[in-house]
Amino acid sequence: MIKLSILLPTYNRVNKFKELIEYLRQEKVFENEKIQVIVSNNGSSDGTREYINTLNEQNLSIFNQKTNLGIIGNFRFLIENVVGEYIWIMGDNDYYTAGTIEYILKILDENESCTHVFLNYGAIGGIDTFRDGKVFHGIGGIYVNGLDMFYKISEDSSLGALMFISANIYRTKEVKAANELIDRLGERDNLALPLGYSMYCSKGLGYCVSDVHVYNEMSTPSTWSDSQIKVYCRDIIAMYATITEAFEDKKELREFLFKNLPTRFAEYKYLLRGRKFGKSNYAMKFFFKYKPWKLVLDLLEIPIYAAFLSEKKFGRKVNK
């Protein structure tokens, strides 16, 4: 039985990808009957296709996409080909400490009802150049109520920690159920999809690894860097609200979201920057439905923020 499916999405990072493959070889991943490895080359043009076509490991499946599916499309393609009980999407620009794979398998074998494993992570400025220590400082081990772990990590770090793909391992059953809900509520292409998986999996038992096992490589831009404003000002809000529908106590989850939003009236700031979402103004509807008084206060602040943007962000002074 396949316990863990390791998913490797990659795009135009052939040298980083080679490092990741070498790490997996050192961890004897390709010799492990409990592990499935799937690569999806998302239309790279830098020699990635030529390199991965030289790989012939026995438990490795390779897909070369003819066109770029987008980061979320690539995630979804990989998930559709999963046969393992658990899913780990490993970023090709991140670093993992020795022994991590074996350690994860041990956790999954000893905690069969676990739906979500969170690996604490640090930052690294380049190989062997550590910039930060632990991000999450909460108690490691089992959380019988996965929401307690979700809340603790969010408060101690941020909601962003729960959408860092390399630090989160999900039970496949929950991921597929989350995808059905996300598709039904119109958020299929939402860039905060991994946050949705973390949140949905918090319906079950969580396991938090308090020691650092993953390092985010800070010198390489993330795959959604160009959409960072949209991610934090629209997609996180929409994904959180969407997955909330899977829980009985929606009020508690909504209150937590309002408390932990990265910015106040985030979507209005996004709109003022001259960008459009391509979808309805999710945050405005959300706030109007649950916090109309907050919506009014936010609207009153828009002229002040618009003046700030005009002078500070666009390099021109406000007409007086």
C-alpha positions, 0 to 999 in steps of 0.5 A, a space after each residue: 500500500 502506498 502511504 505517501 505520494 510526493 508531488 513535484 510541480 516544477 517550472 523553469 527551475 532545472 538546477 533547483 529541481 536537480 538538487 531536490 531529486 538528489 535529496 530524494 535519492 539520498 533519502 532513498 525515496 525511490 527505493 521505498 515501496 510506501 512512496 509514490 513520486 509524481 513530477 509535473 513539468 509545467 511547460 518549462 523551457 530551460 532544459 527541465 524536460 530533457 533532464 527529467 526524461 533521463 530519470 528512470 527511478 522505479 516509483 517515479 511517474 513523469 508528466 511533461 505538460 504541453 502548455 503551462 497549466 498555472 500553479 494551481 492547475 499543476 497542483 490539481 493535475 498532480 493530485 488527480 494522479 495520486 494513489 497514496 493515502 497522504 499528499 506532500 507537495 514539495 517545492 523545488 526551491 526549498 530545502 529539507 533536513 536529512 531524515 525528514 522523509 523517514 520521520 514523516 512516514 513514522 508519524 503517518 504509520 503511528 497516527 493512522 487517523 491523522 489528517 494534517 501534518 505541519 512541519 515547522 520551517 525556517 528561512 534560508 538565503 541560499 544553501 548553507 546560509 540560514 537566515 531565520 530560526 523557527 517560524 512556529 513556536 507552538 507545542 509539537 505533537 498531536 492535536 486531537 482537534 485539528 482546528 486548535 493546531 490551525 488556530 495556534 499556527 495562524 496566531 503564532 506565525 500567519 495564515 501564510 504558514 498554512 499555505 506553504 506547500 512544503 510544510 504541509 502534508 494532507 490526507 488525500 481523502 480530505 484534499 479531494 473532498 476540499 476540491 469538490 467544495 472549492 469547485 462547487 463554490 467557484 474558487 477552482 483557480 484560487 491561488 490560496 488553494 493550499 490554505 484551503 487544504 490545511 483548513 479542511 484537514 483541520 476537521 480531523 486530527 493534526 500533528 505538529 512537528 515543532 522542530 525545523 525540517 523545511 527551509 524556504 529558499 528566500 532568494 528565489 521568488 515564489 511561483 505566485 510572487 507576481 500575484 502576491 497582492 491578489 493572494 493576500 488581499 483577495 484569495 486568502 479571504 475567499 478561500 477561508 470563507 469557502 472552506 468555512 462552509 464545511 464546518 458547523 460552527 461558522 461563526 467562530 471561524 469567521 471571527 478568527 478570520 476577521 481577527 487575523 486578516 493580513 490587512 484591514 479592508 484588504 480588497 479595497 486597497 487592492 482595487 485602489 491599486 488599479 487591479 481587477 480580480 476578474 471575479 466578484 468583489 468577494 470581501 465586500 460581500 463577505 463583510 457586508 453579510 457578516 460585519 456591515 459596520 466594519 464595511 462602513 468604517 472601511 469605506 470611510 477610510 478609502 479616501 485617506 488610503 487613496 491619498 496615501 497611495 497617490 503620494 507614496 506608491 505612485 510617486 506623485 503628490 496629491 493635489 491640494 
